[in-house]
């Protein structure tokens, strides 16, 4: 069940990131490229983490996908934090 939740949350983040890159709610973001790509990276990380569990692949493949997913989530959070600092004027 948690794999399905990660997949749905990941897809939601990806759709939100693409929407921001296309100009939806652009006024709330100082640099929509950073926040959009940050959302896409976080969503891809969640999706990569849940996908092997859904398709029933081996533990080794699941571990590799989880490591890649964690790396993408960290990159997305860093991009989002940079955008947040820019919005507050701390960058």
C-alpha positions in Angstrom: 0.0 0.0 0.0 2.8 2.4 0.8 4.3 1.9 -2.7 1.0 3.1 -4.2 1.0 6.1 -2.0 4.5 7.0 -3.0 3.6 6.6 -6.6 0.5 8.8 -6.4 2.4 11.5 -4.3 5.3 11.4 -6.8 3.0 11.9 -9.8 1.3 14.7 -7.9 4.6 16.4 -7.3 5.6 16.0 -10.9 2.4 17.5 -12.2 2.8 20.4 -9.8 6.3 21.0 -10.9 5.4 20.9 -14.6 2.5 23.3 -13.8 4.8 25.7 -12.1 7.2 25.6 -15.1 4.3 26.3 -17.4 3.4 29.5 -15.5 0.7 28.3 -13.2 1.0 30.2 -9.9 4.2 31.8 -11.1 3.6 34.9 -9.1 4.2 33.0 -5.8 7.7 31.8 -6.9 10.7 34.1 -7.3 12.4 31.6 -9.6 9.9 29.2 -11.0 12.6 27.1 -12.7 14.1 26.2 -9.3 10.8 25.5 -7.6 9.4 23.6 -10.6 12.5 21.4 -11.1 12.7 20.9 -7.4 9.1 19.5 -7.3 9.8 17.3 -10.4 12.9 15.9 -8.7 11.1 15.2 -5.5 8.2 13.5 -7.3 10.6 11.4 -9.4 12.3 10.3 -6.3 9.0 9.2 -4.7 8.0 7.4 -7.9 11.4 5.7 -8.2 11.1 4.5 -4.6 7.6 3.0 -5.0 7.8 1.6 -8.5 9.9 -1.5 -7.9 7.7 -2.5 -5.0 4.6 -2.3 -7.3 6.1 -4.4 -10.1 7.5 -6.9 -7.7 11.2 -6.7 -8.7 14.0 -8.1 -6.6 15.3 -6.5 -3.4 18.6 -5.5 -5.1 16.7 -3.6 -7.8 14.5 -2.0 -5.2 17.6 -0.9 -3.2 19.1 0.7 -6.3 15.9 2.5 -7.1 15.5 3.6 -3.5 19.1 5.1 -3.5 18.4 6.9 -6.8 15.1 8.1 -5.4 16.7 9.4 -2.2 19.3 11.3 -4.3 16.5 12.9 -6.4 14.5 13.9 -3.3 17.6 15.5 -1.7 18.3 17.4 -5.0 14.7 18.6 -5.1 14.7 19.7 -1.5 17.9 21.7 -2.1 16.5 23.4 -5.1 13.3 24.2 -3.2 15.3 25.6 -0.3 17.3 27.8 -2.6 14.1 29.2 -4.0 12.7 29.7 -0.5 15.8 31.6 0.5 15.5 33.8 -2.6 11.8 34.6 -1.9 12.7 35.7 1.6 15.7 37.7 0.4 18.3 35.6 2.2 20.2 34.4 -0.9 
